[in-house]
């Protein structure tokens, strides 16, 4: 059963975070357009989706990320058991590098 958690983000209200699918992570990882795939992955895992989150402050997003890590602990645990820690860390680093680009790309769509 897919894990889901609802949290309250001060000033923003209710946020629902969901466990991501292995397929979704794999598609984002293997995609030539990782930025666009990451937007889709955020939309799959978080409600509200990427467009609204792109207007939030880092301190607000941090709460969402903490909840995402919690509901995806099984995926991260399996990756650790399979000795994929380095792969996961590399992917997370790539995602971390991509986030500013994602947010900047959303700004260019608005202006």
N, C-alpha and C positions, 0 to 999 in steps of 0.2 A: 504494500500500500504506500502510495506517495505521501511523504511527510510534508505537512503544511503547518505554518505558524503565523499567527496574527499578532502584530505588535502595535504599540502606539508610539508615534514619533511626535514629540512636542511641537506644536505649531503647524503640524501637517496632518495629523489624524491617524486613521487606521491604515496599516500596510500589511499585506499578505505576502509571505515568502513561501516558495515551494521548492521541493527537491528538484534538481535538474536531472534530465535523462542522460544516460551515457551517450546516446546517439547525438543529443544536442551538443554536448561538450566535444565529442569527436568531430562533428561537422564544423564547429567553430575553429577547432584546432587545425583541421586540415584545409580549411577554406583559403582561397586566394584573397578573398575580401574579408579578412578576420574582423574588421571594424563593423561591417554590416551584420555579420553573423553574431557578434557580441551583442549588438542591439536586439536582435531576435532572441538571444538567450536571456537577456535581461527581461524582455517582455514575457517570455515563458515562465520565468521564475519569480517575478516581482509584480505586484499590482499595488500602486499604479506603475505603469510601464516606463520605458526609457525616456520618452519625451517629457513627462512630468518630472522624473528624477533629475533630469539634466539641469533643472532650475533650482535644485536643492543645494544647500551648503554641505561641505564635507562632514561636518559634525553630525548632520542629519543622516547622511548616507552611511556613515560609520555604523550607526545603529542597525541599519538594514543589512550591511555586510556581516555584522556579528550574527544576526539571525540566519542569514544564508549559510554561514559556516556551520551553525548548529544543525539546520535541517539537512545539510549535505555531509554530515559527519560519517555516514556509512560509506559514501563514495570515497572520501578522504582516507578512511580507515582501510578500505579494500586496496586502495592505491599503495598505502604503506605496507600492507601485507605482501603485495606483489612486487615490492621493492621498486616502485615507480615514483618514489619521493622526489628524485631529481627531475623527472619528467614533469611532475605536477608543479614543482617549484619554478621550473622554467616557463611553464604555461602561465602560472600566476604572475610571473615577472612580465611576460609579454602582455598579459591583460592589464597589469598595472601601467605599463608604458602606453597602452592603447587608450586607457580611460581619458587622459587629457585630450587626445585626438578625437575621441567620440564626442566629448562635450564641446570642443571647438567646432566640429562638423555640425553639431546641432545648432550652434550659434549662427553659422553661415546660412543655414536653412531659414532662420528667423529674419535675418537682415536682408 
